[in-house]
Amino acid sequence: MIFGWLTDRRREKLLETPFPDAWIDILEDNVTAYTLLEEAEQQKLRDLTQVFIDEKHWEGCGGVELDDEMRVTIAGSACLLILGRDHDLMDEVESILVYPSAVMLPDQARGFFDSRPVVNEGGKAVLGVAHSHGGPVVLAWDSVLQGAKNARDGHNLVIHEIAHKIDFLDGSADGTPPLETAEERRAWARVCTEAFNDHVSGEEDLLRDYATTNEAEFFAVASEVFFEKPKQMRGELPELYGLLKSFYNLDLAARDTRPTRKQK
């Protein structure tokens, strides 16, 4: 109780510092979903971004010199996932390691998931990795920026890896985030299983094929599309959209006025 009060007080003190105008420009330029938000939601995202930047450990790797654009773009993208929730959903996220591009990792035991891996002898070239048990989130900056700026491709590396971190919160990376009731868990299993099978059978093509790697990757890829193509997901996968809308407590499709383009 005391720790929670101290955390809240420290965050309140932090937010007394105005959000820099240059940071707003970064959100507007690099985090496409920011422009879909109502004014109060934009303010909340700025607050969440400010706290995220302050509370997480940041490290540039492979010659990267971290700057405000990197921190704000990554934090703003990550905090979309808690815009309708609270900071507790980020409890697994402690440190962010940023590389310039894909990074070679040695073969490792299960316990982490990567996004769109390219398998090579002696290791993997990955764009992102989310380690469990408080381990770091590893991100390739070039892929972060490309995915954050382009909401038409349905790819967003930060959302993908943070979704894995949320998946870890209940102790297992099984594609089911923390849910409050058995009824919610049953509904989650039914809707995701049906969508998973429809994609495997070719009945659905909005999600990319990487979603069928396993349940954890399905949740991560579905989360990317939920935030990047909300109106299209609502039209093509209404039950899955409704499930994610309920979990993230956010309905971006309702205010997305962009014309929907059929995925090829």
Secondary structure, 3 states (H helix, E strand, C coil): CHHHHHHHHHHHHHCCCCCCHHHHHHHHHHCHHHHHCCHHHHHHHHHHHHHHHHHCEEEECCCCCCCHHHHHHHHHHHHHHHCCCCHHHHCCCCEEEEECCCEEECCCCCCEEECCCEEECCEEEECEEEECCCCCEEEEHHHHHHHHHCCCCCCCHHHHHHHHHHHHCCCCCCCCCCCCCHHHHHHHHHHHHHHHHHHHHCCCCCCCHHHHCCHHHHHHHHHHHHHHCHHHHHHHCHHHHHHHHHHHCCCHHHHCCCCCCCCC
